[in-house]
Every structure is written in structure tokens, then in C-alpha cells.
């Protein structure tokens, strides 16, 4: 039992289940899932579908944060990627041709990858702090996206492109499959090879890992490229959902939500140990919270207050001071010796 | 490599006494270099604008407007400087400014006197700053996340006050912006004076008080500051409270500037403020930087904005140019820090 309680995903999962339970009690239709024409519908399915862009961005952010970095530019990269794809589709003769859409998607992701490479260059080669290095692109990226679309909101009507966000495969939304594919790829590469351990080593102590022969430069650089590319795909899904490239509104605040998801999932912003499963849970917490706020009838403009409050409560609960306070409390309830032992164990951990 | 350049520079310095004096100055005041660079860029921007635009850029009116139009950003940047000097960051200032602006406008619209509304605005800002500071200092939350909570909180509260913009008709608030004191061709409004006074007070506090020196010490090394017996916790929370109060004051200035308050005000302004502080030569790692530098940073920012308006160029260029300038400055800063480390 204590093993379950001590697991680092315990609190995130409890929060998620509590949220779902509150919703289910308040409105039973929340957990009902209906089947129509071989496609599943329901609030939970909507959450799965709508969480895809945030999931992609948060996965990339997890890797970057594990290297002791941060990537503020993801929202801007989303805007650029959407702008590039829609400008290509819009400029082609036949927006419905599959080849056109494929080229547009590939070029957009490539551009996003290059932007990620730029961030990585600033951080690893020039040695600029990640928060400033990515702030540059965060400021300039949206301007670049506006220039690409010529200052207007480009809209297209392309069935294959629209399919990315609203299509269905095997009864589930396509966007969900894209997110799952990203989770699996990242999970396998980071956890079934040594890369994950090396990434954590770089995050825990860059100098020591360099002396131990870890090529930290390549690992950090790679992290920013992954983050950029994933943000590019997220930008495509966002653009596909609205069928428009809106440079001013695509991915606004997503970097903040992504960082929040990573932190909620138990990954420390100080780098080092990271948890991909934690990030996945974190993203679902945020998306469910979003859906809850909508349901409660709070005007969406006022929902930030709710978010701010939840963030504060969660980070305070996760803080070392609060944890040791709770440990002391539970120690007092149990026989003296056992409590002390537990505390020592917690300190070692 | 850095060591090599230093040796060559030293060899050159021995040969030439004047350049040796420059070297000494540089090594003693290396921390000031980014701020000097910012001032230089500002001068170059002015000369460039004067030469390539219609030739009527360097006029007292243009320069006066620079202060009047950016008074709120200047106040935000001053508060941000305190936080960044401790090695933290405050993402909440834009939305706190929106919230306090809405709060003040609402109180005035409800018929309360200015003597209540303005202190309420400042206190509202200070309260959110205190909230962030306590999260950072006593719960060990990273400044980024703690101030993110403040950002959400401020924005949501602004919308809770009202979803629509509120017009301000109070004569005292309007007076702040509509009064123009003239000295020859130079013009200044009370809002401009307030902003300049904020800079002056901040510079005094940072350089000549125990609290200010503690802020620098924390940025240099929090551990050492604590071991020296400085009141680290109090100063750190204080920095966030100052930043929040400045955001409250900025809310007042912006409300006076626009004659109204809108809950969507100041989205992304925290980034402008951070950019201005960094351009002004303050290191984001903390411990080095000047409030006067932040003021220069705000003027650089404002000048670029004015130039773009003069040229009638697309607003998109504003973001790109500010991004590029930011990059230029951090590369310059990086080079300076690398040199300082090489010398050690």
C-alpha cells in the first residue's frame, strides 16, 4: 500500500480521477459514450481529441525540461507551422489533392524542426540561457507567421487536411492516434534505449555527465529539435481544426499550459528525472479541468482565475515544505519509531 | 579562446597607455557594458531614424512622446528589474496591470473617490505580488510557475470585474494624462513624471539601502547571502511585492492613458517588459543590472515602435525586430560574461 502511495504518479492520477468523478456526479452524461456510425462520441472522447495539440507540445517540453531547459517558443512555432502549411495548400491549384496536403505537412514540420534547431543552436553552441534563447523566437515567431500569411487569416477548404483534426479511425478520433503515436515513439526512444538515462544525466549535472563522456551538446540540441517538430505537428492539428492559419491566436499560452502539464506530472523544472506518463496524466488533468470550467458555466474569459487557483494548490501540495509537514503529521499518528523511519526514508529519496 | 583574446588585449594595452586605461575601466565596470551598449544602440536608432526617415525624428515632441506613450511599460520594467535581479522572473505583470486597471475603473464608476480607488489598485497589485513571493520563498515553487499562477489569477480577476471595457470619467485620473507641462518644446504629463519618479526611487532603493543591496546579493549567490546573515526571505518576497505594486501603478497609468480600462489590456506585455529589462543589460541569472538600464531598454523598445509607425510598416516587423534585438543583446551579454570568466 505504501508503495502505491509513494509512487510519484499517485497524486497526479488521484487528481485526475477526482476531477472525473466530480464531473460524473455533477453531470452523468459526462462519462456516457455513444456510438454513431461506428464513431464514438462523448465528453471523454472530446477530451481525448482536443488534448492532442497540448499533448504533443507537452511531450517535447518534457524532454527539454529534463535537460534543464525550457522552450517558450512552442506557441510561436505552432503559428509558423500552420501558416506555412495553409499558405502552401492555399497557393496550390487543388487543395483537396492528397499529394498537396502531404507536401504542405512535410514542409511545415521541416520548418518547425529547423526552428527547433535554431533554439538548440542558441542554447548549446552560444550557451544562452534557455528561457531567453527561446524568448527570442517566441517574440519573433508570430511576426514571421504574420509575414508568411501576409497579415491576414488564411483559410482553406481541404478535406484531407481537415481529416487530421476531425476525422475518425477505428471509432476514435485521428488526432488522438497522432498523440498516441507521439507518446509511443518518445516513450520507446527515451525509455527503451539509453537516451532517456543520458538525458536525465545531462539534466542532473551537465558538468559531471560531460566528464563522464556523455555528449551533452547533441542531447540538448536534439531535445529542442524534438520539441520544435512536435510543436509543428501540434500547429498543423490546430490549423486543421479551424481550417485557418491565425498567426495571432494559434497556440497562444500553450507553452504555459504545456509547462504546467509537465510540472503537474511530477517532472521538476530543475531538470533531471522526467516522467512521460506523468506528462500524459498532466495533459488530461488540464483538458478535463478546461471541460469542467466550461460545464460549470464560468465564462471562458474568467476561467483563468480557476486555473490560477488550481495551479497554486497543486504546486503548494507538491512543495517540499508541505510534504514534510504532511509526513510529520502522519508520523505523529503512527507509533513514534515508525514515523521517524519513514521520514528518514523520505529524506533519502 | 577567451583567455587568448585577453592576453592579446593586455599586450596591446601595455603598448598604448590610453587603451590600457580603457582596459582597466572595462575590467572594473564590465557589468555596465551591456547598459552602455543599449545606450549606444538607442543613439544609433535615433541617428538612423533621423537620417533615413523624413528628417524630423529628433524633435523634442517625439522624444517627449516616447516617455508619455511608454510610461506604463517603464513602471512595469522597473518592478521586473527587482525580480530579475534576485534571479527570478515575474510573468504576471501584464495581467496584474489589466486587473488593477479594471478594479480602479470599476470602483470609480461605482462612485468611490480617487483616494480609495488608487490605493486599492496599488494594494491589489501588491497582494498578487505577495501571493507569488510567498509561493516562491516559503513553498519553494519556481518563480516561473508561481508567477504563472499569478498571471492566470490576474487575468481571470480582470474578467470577473467586468467582461467589457469600463470608461473612466473621474477628473483626477484624466488629469494625469491630459495635463501637459511644457518647457520650451518639451512636454511632459503627470504620468511621465510618475514613471520617472518610480525609476529614481527604485535606483535609490537598489543602490543606497540595505534592502537593495540584499537584492543584488541574492542574485549573486543566494546561499552566500544567507550565510552572510542577510534577510534573504524578506528581500525576495519584497521584490515580488514591489513588482506587483509597480504593476498596480502601471494599471493606473494605462487607465489614465486610454481613458478607459479593458480586461484584455496587457496580454504579452510581461514579455515586452522582460525584453526591455534584458536589452537594458540586466542578466536574467540575477545579480547584475541597473534600473537605469531598464529605462534605456524601454526607450529602445519605444523608439523601434515609433520608427515602425513612422515608416508605416507592418506591425509584424515590430515583433521580429524586438526578437532580433533581444538576440543581439543576449549574445553581447554572453560574450561579456565569457570574458569575465576567462579573466578569472
Interface residues (C-beta under 8 A of the other chain):
Chain A: X70 X122 X126 X127 X128 X129 X131 X132 X133 X135 X136 X137 X138 X139 X140 X141 X142 X143 X144 X146 X147 X151 X247 X256 X259 X260 X263 X269 X270 X299 X301 X302 X303 X304 X305 X306 X307 X308 X309 X311 X312 X315 X316 X319 X320 X321 X322
Chain B: X89 X91 X95 X131 X135 X138 X139 X140 X141 X142 X144 X145 X146 X148 X149 X150 X151 X152 X153 X154 X155 X156 X157 X159 X160 X163 X263 X271 X274 X275 X278 X284 X285 X314 X315 X316 X317 X318 X319 X320 X322 X323 X324 X326 X327 X330 X331 X334 X338
